[in-house]
Amino acid sequence: MAKRRKKSKIKVVIIKLALFLALIGSGTFYFYTKLLRPSVHQNYGVRIPEGFTSIGLDVSHHQGKINWEDLLLATKQNNQQPAFVYLKATEGENHTDTQWKRNREECLRLSIKHGAYHFFRPKKLPLPQAEHFLKHYQPKAGDLPPVLDAETEGLSDDDLIHKMTRWLNHVEEQTGMRPIIYTSYHFFKTKLSTKFPNHKFWIAAYSRKPRGLMDNPQIIHWQFTEKAQLPGHHVLVDMNVSKVPF
């Protein structure tokens, strides 16, 4: 009888300990999911970093023929429509994105806040690239600032900076808008941030939140993933958060 009572006490202690650990575990899970972990964006299938003013997409022919009305409808229910969209217009000296014209027309028709970007080829001459961009991108009232996508190495860092400067200055002179520079966080830190102190940056960093992002006035947009799901379409899309209210 005494041995049975002893075993019963041990069993009670084990049960209480298990309940205590379960309570601690559930509390930790709640704290992590609700307070630490970024919220789930239901429509896009990715976790959205918190603390930013707005979310946006950037698209090209890689997303195919986008049904913009379906996209807006799919995201309207949960109030998750993109606040801004950037459309690839041109690349290098002679390439035009096959979906540029259609995407531009649809965004204008549906009053989607948007802008255009040019993929820069730093081993090519900058002014022909700028003229090629301007030939296809013709500014309209309400456009977001144009973007120079600079993410590939040049002949040298000095050559890259020189050519980017010529493109940026020419496009600003012709459009009246100062372009934003899109680049990797690595390029931003090691090559560009000190060379373009008067330009705003849009940086790409997928593995982690860049250090000092929120406190750096040069950085306004952060492309945090290239694996978001485009609502209503079976394709992946780049997704961004911004410190700018749109």
PyRosetta script that sets phi, psi and omega in degrees:
from pyrosetta import init, pose_from_sequence

init()
pose = pose_from_sequence("MAKRRKKSKIKVVIIKLALFLALIGSGTFYFYTKLLRPSVHQNYGVRIPEGFTSIGLDVSHHQGKINWEDLLLATKQNNQQPAFVYLKATEGENHTDTQWKRNREECLRLSIKHGAYHFFRPKKLPLPQAEHFLKHYQPKAGDLPPVLDAETEGLSDDDLIHKMTRWLNHVEEQTGMRPIIYTSYHFFKTKLSTKFPNHKFWIAAYSRKPRGLMDNPQIIHWQFTEKAQLPGHHVLVDMNVSKVPF")
pose.set_psi(1, -44.8)
pose.set_omega(1, -179.8)
pose.set_phi(2, -61.7)
pose.set_psi(2, -40.4)
pose.set_omega(2, -179.0)
pose.set_phi(3, -65.8)
pose.set_psi(3, -38.1)
pose.set_omega(3, 179.1)
pose.set_phi(4, -64.9)
pose.set_psi(4, -41.1)
pose.set_omega(4, 178.9)
pose.set_phi(5, -62.8)
pose.set_psi(5, -38.6)
pose.set_omega(5, -179.8)
pose.set_phi(6, -64.3)
pose.set_psi(6, -41.7)
pose.set_omega(6, 179.2)
pose.set_phi(7, -66.1)
pose.set_psi(7, -36.8)
pose.set_omega(7, -179.8)
pose.set_phi(8, -64.6)
pose.set_psi(8, -41.0)
pose.set_omega(8, 179.3)
pose.set_phi(9, -63.4)
pose.set_psi(9, -42.3)
pose.set_omega(9, 179.3)
pose.set_phi(10, -62.2)
pose.set_psi(10, -41.0)
pose.set_omega(10, -180.0)
pose.set_phi(11, -63.2)
pose.set_psi(11, -41.1)
pose.set_omega(11, 179.0)
pose.set_phi(12, -63.5)
pose.set_psi(12, -42.5)
pose.set_omega(12, 179.2)
pose.set_phi(13, -61.9)
pose.set_psi(13, -42.8)
pose.set_omega(13, -179.8)
pose.set_phi(14, -62.8)
pose.set_psi(14, -43.0)
pose.set_omega(14, 179.8)
pose.set_phi(15, -62.9)
pose.set_psi(15, -45.0)
pose.set_omega(15, 179.7)
pose.set_phi(16, -62.9)
pose.set_psi(16, -41.0)
pose.set_omega(16, 178.9)
pose.set_phi(17, -63.9)
pose.set_psi(17, -41.4)
pose.set_omega(17, 179.4)
pose.set_phi(18, -63.5)
pose.set_psi(18, -41.6)
pose.set_omega(18, 178.1)
pose.set_phi(19, -64.7)
pose.set_psi(19, -39.6)
pose.set_omega(19, 179.1)
pose.set_phi(20, -63.1)
pose.set_psi(20, -45.6)
pose.set_omega(20, 179.7)
pose.set_phi(21, -65.4)
pose.set_psi(21, -37.1)
pose.set_omega(21, 177.9)
pose.set_phi(22, -64.5)
pose.set_psi(22, -39.5)
pose.set_omega(22, 178.7)
pose.set_phi(23, -64.6)
pose.set_psi(23, -44.5)
pose.set_omega(23, 177.7)
pose.set_phi(24, -61.6)
pose.set_psi(24, -42.3)
pose.set_omega(24, -179.1)
pose.set_phi(25, -63.4)
pose.set_psi(25, -43.6)
pose.set_omega(25, -179.1)
pose.set_phi(26, -67.7)
pose.set_psi(26, -36.1)
pose.set_omega(26, 177.1)
pose.set_phi(27, -65.1)
pose.set_psi(27, -42.6)
pose.set_omega(27, 178.1)
pose.set_phi(28, -63.8)
pose.set_psi(28, -41.7)
pose.set_omega(28, 179.0)
pose.set_phi(29, -61.9)
pose.set_psi(29, -42.9)
pose.set_omega(29, 179.6)
pose.set_phi(30, -63.5)
pose.set_psi(30, -44.6)
pose.set_omega(30, -179.4)
pose.set_phi(31, -60.9)
pose.set_psi(31, -41.2)
pose.set_omega(31, -178.7)
pose.set_phi(32, -68.6)
pose.set_psi(32, -47.2)
pose.set_omega(32, -174.0)
pose.set_phi(33, -73.5)
pose.set_psi(33, -35.6)
pose.set_omega(33, -174.3)
pose.set_phi(34, -92.0)
pose.set_psi(34, -32.4)
pose.set_omega(34, -173.1)
pose.set_phi(35, -108.6)
pose.set_psi(35, -36.7)
pose.set_omega(35, -175.5)
pose.set_phi(36, -97.8)
pose.set_psi(36, -43.0)
pose.set_omega(36, -174.0)
pose.set_phi(37, -78.0)
pose.set_psi(37, 133.9)
pose.set_omega(37, 177.5)
pose.set_phi(38, -58.1)
pose.set_psi(38, 153.6)
pose.set_omega(38, -177.2)
pose.set_phi(39, -70.6)
pose.set_psi(39, 155.0)
pose.set_omega(39, 177.8)
pose.set_phi(40, -87.1)
pose.set_psi(40, 128.4)
pose.set_omega(40, 175.8)
pose.set_phi(41, -90.6)
pose.set_psi(41, 106.0)
pose.set_omega(41, -168.6)
pose.set_phi(42, -55.6)
pose.set_psi(42, -39.1)
pose.set_omega(42, -174.5)
pose.set_phi(43, -77.9)
pose.set_psi(43, -28.1)
pose.set_omega(43, -170.3)
pose.set_phi(44, -104.3)
pose.set_psi(44, -7.1)
pose.set_omega(44, 174.8)
pose.set_phi(45, 70.0)
pose.set_psi(45, 18.8)
pose.set_omega(45, 177.9)
pose.set_phi(46, -133.7)
pose.set_psi(46, 164.1)
pose.set_omega(46, 177.7)
pose.set_phi(47, -90.1)
pose.set_psi(47, 127.3)
pose.set_omega(47, -176.0)
pose.set_phi(48, -92.6)
pose.set_psi(48, 125.3)
pose.set_omega(48, 176.2)
pose.set_phi(49, -58.0)
pose.set_psi(49, 138.6)
pose.set_omega(49, -177.9)
pose.set_phi(50, -89.7)
pose.set_psi(50, 162.8)
pose.set_omega(50, 175.8)
pose.set_phi(51, 94.2)
pose.set_psi(51, 4.6)
pose.set_omega(51, -179.6)
pose.set_phi(52, -106.2)
pose.set_psi(52, 160.0)
pose.set_omega(52, -174.4)
pose.set_phi(53, -80.8)
pose.set_psi(53, -34.8)
pose.set_omega(53, -173.6)
pose.set_phi(54, -154.4)
pose.set_psi(54, 165.7)
pose.set_omega(54, 177.3)
pose.set_phi(55, -120.3)
pose.set_psi(55, 154.5)
pose.set_omega(55, -179.0)
pose.set_phi(56, -153.6)
pose.set_psi(56, 167.6)
pose.set_omega(56, -179.6)
pose.set_phi(57, -121.6)
pose.set_psi(57, 155.6)
pose.set_omega(57, 165.5)
pose.set_phi(58, -131.2)
pose.set_psi(58, 134.7)
pose.set_omega(58, -170.0)
pose.set_phi(59, -132.9)
pose.set_psi(59, 161.5)
pose.set_omega(59, 176.9)
pose.set_phi(60, -153.2)
pose.set_psi(60, -164.7)
pose.set_omega(60, 178.0)
pose.set_phi(61, -63.4)
pose.set_psi(61, -18.2)
pose.set_omega(61, 179.4)
pose.set_phi(62, -62.4)
pose.set_psi(62, -25.1)
pose.set_omega(62, 178.1)
pose.set_phi(63, -89.2)
pose.set_psi(63, -0.6)
pose.set_omega(63, 178.5)
pose.set_phi(64, 71.1)
pose.set_psi(64, -155.8)
pose.set_omega(64, -178.3)
pose.set_phi(65, -85.6)
pose.set_psi(65, 102.2)
pose.set_omega(65, -175.5)
pose.set_phi(66, -81.4)
pose.set_psi(66, 131.2)
pose.set_omega(66, 171.2)
pose.set_phi(67, -89.1)
pose.set_psi(67, 96.9)
pose.set_omega(67, -172.6)
pose.set_phi(68, -67.2)
pose.set_psi(68, -33.1)
pose.set_omega(68, 177.4)
pose.set_phi(69, -65.4)
pose.set_psi(69, -42.2)
pose.set_omega(69, 177.4)
pose.set_phi(70, -64.3)
pose.set_psi(70, -38.7)
pose.set_omega(70, 179.5)
pose.set_phi(71, -62.1)
pose.set_psi(71, -45.9)
pose.set_omega(71, 179.5)
pose.set_phi(72, -66.0)
pose.set_psi(72, -39.5)
pose.set_omega(72, 179.9)
pose.set_phi(73, -66.1)
pose.set_psi(73, -40.9)
pose.set_omega(73, -178.3)
pose.set_phi(74, -66.6)
pose.set_psi(74, -28.1)
pose.set_omega(74, -176.4)
pose.set_phi(75, -101.8)
pose.set_psi(75, -9.1)
pose.set_omega(75, -176.6)
pose.set_phi(76, -69.8)
pose.set_psi(76, -37.9)
pose.set_omega(76, -174.4)
pose.set_phi(77, -57.0)
pose.set_psi(77, -40.4)
pose.set_omega(77, -179.1)
pose.set_phi(78, -100.7)
pose.set_psi(78, 16.5)
pose.set_omega(78, -179.3)
pose.set_phi(79, 54.4)
pose.set_psi(79, 46.4)
pose.set_omega(79, -175.3)
pose.set_phi(80, -123.0)
pose.set_psi(80, 27.8)
pose.set_omega(80, 176.3)
pose.set_phi(81, -68.3)
pose.set_psi(81, 142.4)
pose.set_omega(81, 178.6)
pose.set_phi(82, -63.1)
pose.set_psi(82, 134.1)
pose.set_omega(82, 179.2)
pose.set_phi(83, -76.5)
pose.set_psi(83, -25.4)
pose.set_omega(83, 178.4)
pose.set_phi(84, -150.8)
pose.set_psi(84, 153.4)
pose.set_omega(84, 179.8)
pose.set_phi(85, -137.5)
pose.set_psi(85, 136.5)
pose.set_omega(85, 171.6)
pose.set_phi(86, -112.6)
pose.set_psi(86, 134.6)
pose.set_omega(86, -176.1)
pose.set_phi(87, -111.6)
pose.set_psi(87, 131.2)
pose.set_omega(87, 174.6)
pose.set_phi(88, -69.9)
pose.set_psi(88, 128.4)
pose.set_omega(88, 178.8)
pose.set_phi(89, -103.9)
pose.set_psi(89, -53.6)
pose.set_omega(89, -172.3)
pose.set_phi(90, -142.8)
pose.set_psi(90, 170.0)
pose.set_omega(90, 177.6)
pose.set_phi(91, -150.0)
pose.set_psi(91, 134.1)
pose.set_omega(91, 177.9)
pose.set_phi(92, 61.8)
pose.set_psi(92, -145.5)
pose.set_omega(92, -175.5)
pose.set_phi(93, -94.7)
pose.set_psi(93, -15.8)
pose.set_omega(93, -172.6)
pose.set_phi(94, -148.6)
pose.set_psi(94, 3.2)
pose.set_omega(94, -178.6)
pose.set_phi(95, -96.4)
pose.set_psi(95, 132.5)
pose.set_omega(95, 174.7)
pose.set_phi(96, -117.8)
pose.set_psi(96, 132.3)
pose.set_omega(96, -179.0)
pose.set_phi(97, -62.6)
pose.set_psi(97, 134.8)
pose.set_omega(97, -173.5)
pose.set_phi(98, -67.6)
pose.set_psi(98, -20.1)
pose.set_omega(98, 179.6)
pose.set_phi(99, -103.1)
pose.set_psi(99, 1.0)
pose.set_omega(99, -175.6)
pose.set_phi(100, -57.6)
pose.set_psi(100, -55.9)
pose.set_omega(100, -174.1)
pose.set_phi(101, -59.6)
pose.set_psi(101, -46.4)
pose.set_omega(101, -178.6)
pose.set_phi(102, -65.9)
pose.set_psi(102, -45.5)
pose.set_omega(102, 179.2)
pose.set_phi(103, -60.6)
pose.set_psi(103, -40.4)
pose.set_omega(103, 179.0)
pose.set_phi(104, -62.6)
pose.set_psi(104, -48.0)
pose.set_omega(104, -179.0)
pose.set_phi(105, -61.7)
pose.set_psi(105, -40.8)
pose.set_omega(105, -179.2)
pose.set_phi(106, -68.5)
pose.set_psi(106, -40.8)
pose.set_omega(106, 178.7)
pose.set_phi(107, -65.8)
pose.set_psi(107, -37.3)
pose.set_omega(107, 175.5)
pose.set_phi(108, -66.1)
pose.set_psi(108, -44.5)
pose.set_omega(108, -178.2)
pose.set_phi(109, -62.9)
pose.set_psi(109, -38.3)
pose.set_omega(109, -175.9)
pose.set_phi(110, -96.8)
pose.set_psi(110, 5.9)
pose.set_omega(110, 178.1)
pose.set_phi(111, 58.4)
pose.set_psi(111, 41.8)
pose.set_omega(111, 175.4)
pose.set_phi(112, -86.8)
pose.set_psi(112, 126.1)
pose.set_omega(112, 180.0)
pose.set_phi(113, -64.2)
pose.set_psi(113, 120.5)
pose.set_omega(113, -173.4)
pose.set_phi(114, -153.3)
pose.set_psi(114, 168.1)
pose.set_omega(114, 176.0)
pose.set_phi(115, -147.8)
pose.set_psi(115, 178.9)
pose.set_omega(115, -176.7)
pose.set_phi(116, -119.9)
pose.set_psi(116, 150.6)
pose.set_omega(116, 175.5)
pose.set_phi(117, -132.0)
pose.set_psi(117, 154.5)
pose.set_omega(117, 178.9)
pose.set_phi(118, -118.0)
pose.set_psi(118, 129.2)
pose.set_omega(118, 176.1)
pose.set_phi(119, -84.4)
pose.set_psi(119, 116.6)
pose.set_omega(119, -171.8)
pose.set_phi(120, -84.9)
pose.set_psi(120, 133.1)
pose.set_omega(120, 173.5)
pose.set_phi(121, -106.4)
pose.set_psi(121, 96.8)
pose.set_omega(121, -170.5)
pose.set_phi(122, -69.3)
pose.set_psi(122, -11.9)
pose.set_omega(122, 177.2)
pose.set_phi(123, -93.1)
pose.set_psi(123, 2.9)
pose.set_omega(123, 174.1)
pose.set_phi(124, -106.5)
pose.set_psi(124, 165.0)
pose.set_omega(124, 179.9)
pose.set_phi(125, -67.5)
pose.set_psi(125, 140.0)
pose.set_omega(125, -174.4)
pose.set_phi(126, -76.4)
pose.set_psi(126, -39.3)
pose.set_omega(126, -175.3)
pose.set_phi(127, -68.4)
pose.set_psi(127, -41.2)
pose.set_omega(127, 173.3)
pose.set_phi(128, -59.5)
pose.set_psi(128, -33.2)
pose.set_omega(128, 177.0)
pose.set_phi(129, -68.1)
pose.set_psi(129, -42.0)
pose.set_omega(129, 178.6)
pose.set_phi(130, -63.3)
pose.set_psi(130, -42.8)
pose.set_omega(130, 179.5)
pose.set_phi(131, -66.0)
pose.set_psi(131, -37.6)
pose.set_omega(131, 177.7)
pose.set_phi(132, -63.5)
pose.set_psi(132, -42.7)
pose.set_omega(132, 177.3)
pose.set_phi(133, -61.8)
pose.set_psi(133, -47.9)
pose.set_omega(133, -176.7)
pose.set_phi(134, -67.4)
pose.set_psi(134, -29.0)
pose.set_omega(134, 177.5)
pose.set_phi(135, -62.7)
pose.set_psi(135, -37.5)
pose.set_omega(135, -176.6)
pose.set_phi(136, -97.7)
pose.set_psi(136, -30.9)
pose.set_omega(136, 175.8)
pose.set_phi(137, -98.3)
pose.set_psi(137, 113.0)
pose.set_omega(137, 178.0)
pose.set_phi(138, -114.7)
pose.set_psi(138, 112.8)
pose.set_omega(138, -171.8)
pose.set_phi(139, -57.7)
pose.set_psi(139, 144.3)
pose.set_omega(139, 175.0)
pose.set_phi(140, -131.1)
pose.set_psi(140, 157.5)
pose.set_omega(140, 179.4)
pose.set_phi(141, -56.9)
pose.set_psi(141, 134.3)
pose.set_omega(141, 178.6)
pose.set_phi(142, 91.9)
pose.set_psi(142, -6.1)
pose.set_omega(142, 178.1)
pose.set_phi(143, -63.3)
pose.set_psi(143, 145.6)
pose.set_omega(143, 169.8)
pose.set_phi(144, -74.7)
pose.set_psi(144, 158.7)
pose.set_omega(144, -180.0)
pose.set_phi(145, -57.9)
pose.set_psi(145, 142.9)
pose.set_omega(145, 176.5)
pose.set_phi(146, -63.8)
pose.set_psi(146, 158.8)
pose.set_omega(146, -176.6)
pose.set_phi(147, -126.1)
pose.set_psi(147, 136.4)
pose.set_omega(147, 171.1)
pose.set_phi(148, -100.9)
pose.set_psi(148, 116.6)
pose.set_omega(148, 179.9)
pose.set_phi(149, -89.4)
pose.set_psi(149, 101.5)
pose.set_omega(149, -176.6)
pose.set_phi(150, -117.1)
pose.set_psi(150, 98.9)
pose.set_omega(150, -175.6)
pose.set_phi(151, -136.0)
pose.set_psi(151, 8.9)
pose.set_omega(151, 178.4)
pose.set_phi(152, -121.0)
pose.set_psi(152, 152.0)
pose.set_omega(152, -177.7)
pose.set_phi(153, -67.3)
pose.set_psi(153, 146.9)
pose.set_omega(153, 174.7)
pose.set_phi(154, -97.8)
pose.set_psi(154, -170.0)
pose.set_omega(154, 176.3)
pose.set_phi(155, -63.5)
pose.set_psi(155, -32.1)
pose.set_omega(155, 173.3)
pose.set_phi(156, -159.9)
pose.set_psi(156, 167.9)
pose.set_omega(156, 178.3)
pose.set_phi(157, -64.4)
pose.set_psi(157, -40.6)
pose.set_omega(157, 179.2)
pose.set_phi(158, -63.2)
pose.set_psi(158, -40.0)
pose.set_omega(158, 179.2)
pose.set_phi(159, -66.8)
pose.set_psi(159, -40.0)
pose.set_omega(159, 177.5)
pose.set_phi(160, -60.3)
pose.set_psi(160, -48.3)
pose.set_omega(160, -178.6)
pose.set_phi(161, -61.8)
pose.set_psi(161, -43.9)
pose.set_omega(161, -178.5)
pose.set_phi(162, -61.6)
pose.set_psi(162, -46.6)
pose.set_omega(162, -177.8)
pose.set_phi(163, -69.8)
pose.set_psi(163, -39.6)
pose.set_omega(163, 176.3)
pose.set_phi(164, -61.1)
pose.set_psi(164, -42.5)
pose.set_omega(164, -179.6)
pose.set_phi(165, -59.2)
pose.set_psi(165, -42.7)
pose.set_omega(165, -179.8)
pose.set_phi(166, -65.8)
pose.set_psi(166, -42.0)
pose.set_omega(166, 178.0)
pose.set_phi(167, -63.2)
pose.set_psi(167, -49.3)
pose.set_omega(167, -177.1)
pose.set_phi(168, -60.6)
pose.set_psi(168, -45.6)
pose.set_omega(168, -178.3)
pose.set_phi(169, -65.6)
pose.set_psi(169, -41.8)
pose.set_omega(169, -178.7)
pose.set_phi(170, -65.8)
pose.set_psi(170, -44.7)
pose.set_omega(170, 180.0)
pose.set_phi(171, -65.8)
pose.set_psi(171, -37.9)
pose.set_omega(171, 177.9)
pose.set_phi(172, -65.2)
pose.set_psi(172, -41.7)
pose.set_omega(172, 178.8)
pose.set_phi(173, -61.6)
pose.set_psi(173, -38.7)
pose.set_omega(173, -175.2)
pose.set_phi(174, -82.5)
pose.set_psi(174, -28.7)
pose.set_omega(174, -176.1)
pose.set_phi(175, -103.9)
pose.set_psi(175, -20.8)
pose.set_omega(175, -175.3)
pose.set_phi(176, 78.3)
pose.set_psi(176, 8.1)
pose.set_omega(176, 178.7)
pose.set_phi(177, -122.5)
pose.set_psi(177, 136.3)
pose.set_omega(177, 177.4)
pose.set_phi(178, -79.5)
pose.set_psi(178, 120.7)
pose.set_omega(178, -178.2)
pose.set_phi(179, -66.5)
pose.set_psi(179, 152.5)
pose.set_omega(179, 171.6)
pose.set_phi(180, -91.7)
pose.set_psi(180, 148.0)
pose.set_omega(180, 177.9)
pose.set_phi(181, -103.6)
pose.set_psi(181, 121.9)
pose.set_omega(181, 172.6)
pose.set_phi(182, -97.5)
pose.set_psi(182, 132.4)
pose.set_omega(182, 179.5)
pose.set_phi(183, -162.2)
pose.set_psi(183, 172.0)
pose.set_omega(183, 175.4)
pose.set_phi(184, -74.5)
pose.set_psi(184, 157.4)
pose.set_omega(184, 177.8)
pose.set_phi(185, -62.6)
pose.set_psi(185, -33.6)
pose.set_omega(185, 178.4)
pose.set_phi(186, -63.8)
pose.set_psi(186, -47.5)
pose.set_omega(186, 177.9)
pose.set_phi(187, -61.4)
pose.set_psi(187, -41.5)
pose.set_omega(187, 179.9)
pose.set_phi(188, -57.9)
pose.set_psi(188, -47.6)
pose.set_omega(188, -177.1)
pose.set_phi(189, -70.7)
pose.set_psi(189, -42.2)
pose.set_omega(189, -169.3)
pose.set_phi(190, -95.7)
pose.set_psi(190, -20.2)
pose.set_omega(190, -173.2)
pose.set_phi(191, -127.3)
pose.set_psi(191, -40.2)
pose.set_omega(191, -160.8)
pose.set_phi(192, -110.1)
pose.set_psi(192, -30.4)
pose.set_omega(192, -169.0)
pose.set_phi(193, -59.0)
pose.set_psi(193, -41.9)
pose.set_omega(193, -178.0)
pose.set_phi(194, -81.7)
pose.set_psi(194, -16.0)
pose.set_omega(194, -178.0)
pose.set_phi(195, -87.0)
pose.set_psi(195, -20.7)
pose.set_omega(195, -179.0)
pose.set_phi(196, -129.9)
pose.set_psi(196, 63.9)
pose.set_omega(196, -175.1)
pose.set_phi(197, -66.8)
pose.set_psi(197, -18.2)
pose.set_omega(197, -177.2)
pose.set_phi(198, -101.1)
pose.set_psi(198, 8.4)
pose.set_omega(198, 177.9)
pose.set_phi(199, -110.3)
pose.set_psi(199, 150.8)
pose.set_omega(199, 173.9)
pose.set_phi(200, -90.2)
pose.set_psi(200, 150.9)
pose.set_omega(200, -176.0)
pose.set_phi(201, -119.7)
pose.set_psi(201, 148.1)
pose.set_omega(201, 172.1)
pose.set_phi(202, -121.5)
pose.set_psi(202, 113.6)
pose.set_omega(202, -172.0)
pose.set_phi(203, -110.2)
pose.set_psi(203, 150.7)
pose.set_omega(203, 176.6)
pose.set_phi(204, -110.2)
pose.set_psi(204, 125.5)
pose.set_omega(204, 176.7)
pose.set_phi(205, -154.0)
pose.set_psi(205, 115.4)
pose.set_omega(205, -171.4)
pose.set_phi(206, -100.9)
pose.set_psi(206, -26.3)
pose.set_omega(206, -172.8)
pose.set_phi(207, -83.2)
pose.set_psi(207, -27.9)
pose.set_omega(207, -177.8)
pose.set_phi(208, -161.8)
pose.set_psi(208, 165.4)
pose.set_omega(208, 176.3)
pose.set_phi(209, -72.6)
pose.set_psi(209, 125.3)
pose.set_omega(209, -178.2)
pose.set_phi(210, -60.4)
pose.set_psi(210, 138.9)
pose.set_omega(210, -179.5)
pose.set_phi(211, -65.0)
pose.set_psi(211, 132.4)
pose.set_omega(211, 177.6)
pose.set_phi(212, 77.4)
pose.set_psi(212, 10.7)
pose.set_omega(212, -175.7)
pose.set_phi(213, -56.7)
pose.set_psi(213, -49.6)
pose.set_omega(213, -174.1)
pose.set_phi(214, -69.0)
pose.set_psi(214, -26.5)
pose.set_omega(214, -176.7)
pose.set_phi(215, -93.8)
pose.set_psi(215, -7.1)
pose.set_omega(215, -177.0)
pose.set_phi(216, -92.7)
pose.set_psi(216, 111.0)
pose.set_omega(216, -177.1)
pose.set_phi(217, -69.5)
pose.set_psi(217, -15.8)
pose.set_omega(217, 178.2)
pose.set_phi(218, -70.7)
pose.set_psi(218, -33.3)
pose.set_omega(218, -176.5)
pose.set_phi(219, -91.5)
pose.set_psi(219, 121.7)
pose.set_omega(219, 179.9)
pose.set_phi(220, -114.7)
pose.set_psi(220, -29.8)
pose.set_omega(220, 178.3)
pose.set_phi(221, -122.0)
pose.set_psi(221, 147.3)
pose.set_omega(221, 176.1)
pose.set_phi(222, -129.6)
pose.set_psi(222, 117.8)
pose.set_omega(222, 172.7)
pose.set_phi(223, -86.5)
pose.set_psi(223, 106.2)
pose.set_omega(223, -170.2)
pose.set_phi(224, -99.3)
pose.set_psi(224, -11.1)
pose.set_omega(224, 177.4)
pose.set_phi(225, -156.1)
pose.set_psi(225, 152.3)
pose.set_omega(225, 172.7)
pose.set_phi(226, -114.2)
pose.set_psi(226, 13.5)
pose.set_omega(226, -173.9)
pose.set_phi(227, -124.9)
pose.set_psi(227, 29.1)
pose.set_omega(227, 172.5)
pose.set_phi(228, -75.7)
pose.set_psi(228, 157.0)
pose.set_omega(228, 178.7)
pose.set_phi(229, -97.7)
pose.set_psi(229, 126.7)
pose.set_omega(229, 179.2)
pose.set_phi(230, -75.2)
pose.set_psi(230, 115.2)
pose.set_omega(230, -176.1)
pose.set_phi(231, -56.6)
pose.set_psi(231, 132.7)
pose.set_omega(231, 179.5)
pose.set_phi(232, 81.5)
pose.set_psi(232, 0.7)
pose.set_omega(232, -179.1)
pose.set_phi(233, -136.6)
pose.set_psi(233, 148.7)
pose.set_omega(233, -178.6)
pose.set_phi(234, -95.9)
pose.set_psi(234, 54.7)
pose.set_omega(234, 179.6)
pose.set_phi(235, -139.4)
pose.set_psi(235, 158.7)
pose.set_omega(235, 176.1)
pose.set_phi(236, -90.2)
pose.set_psi(236, 156.9)
pose.set_omega(236, -177.7)
pose.set_phi(237, -147.6)
pose.set_psi(237, 149.7)
pose.set_omega(237, 173.3)
pose.set_phi(238, -71.3)
pose.set_psi(238, 141.4)
pose.set_omega(238, 179.2)
pose.set_phi(239, -128.8)
pose.set_psi(239, 146.2)
pose.set_omega(239, -172.1)
pose.set_phi(240, -134.3)
pose.set_psi(240, 155.2)
pose.set_omega(240, 168.6)
pose.set_phi(241, -122.3)
pose.set_psi(241, 154.9)
pose.set_omega(241, -175.0)
pose.set_phi(242, -137.1)
pose.set_psi(242, 150.9)
pose.set_omega(242, 173.0)
pose.set_phi(243, -88.4)
pose.set_psi(243, -3.0)
pose.set_omega(243, -176.8)
pose.set_phi(244, -93.8)
pose.set_psi(244, 131.2)
pose.set_omega(244, 172.7)
pose.set_phi(245, -80.5)
pose.set_psi(245, 130.0)
pose.set_omega(245, -179.2)
pose.set_phi(246, -107.9)
pose.dump_pdb("model.pdb")
